[in-house]
Amino acid sequence: MTDEELKKLEKEVKKTKRLASEAAMELHDLIEDRLPDAYGELLAIAQNTYDACKAWDEANKALLAASSTVA
């Protein structure tokens, strides 16, 4: 794997981590500020948070695998 490909994977990990953090903040805000009134939003926001965290996990695993083959 080239340095350019590794940098691309690193960038993807940073991006997916940021998106996961944003989704987690949205879920936190819902829980802290708007429940129980906004309970109808809970499933969609929780699913979005799960999907964002899963995307980060997959990107991170790809980076770790690529990094171990380079070293």
C-alpha positions, 0 to 999 in steps of 0.5 A, a space after each residue: 500500500 502506498 503512502 498516498 493510500 494510507 493517508 486517504 484511509 487516515 482521512 476517512 477515519 478522521 471524517 467518520 470519527 467526526 461524523 460519529 461524534 456529531 451523531 452522538 452529540 445529537 443523541 445526547 442532546 435529545 436525551 438530555 433536553 427533549 425527552 420524553 416529549 420528542 420520543 418519536 425521534 429516538 429511533 431514527 437518531 439512535 439508528 443514525 448514531 449506530 450507523 455512523 459509529 459502525 462506519 468509523 469502526 469499519 474505516 478504522 479496521 481497514 486502516 489498522 489492517 493496511 498499517 500492519 501490512 506496511 510495517 
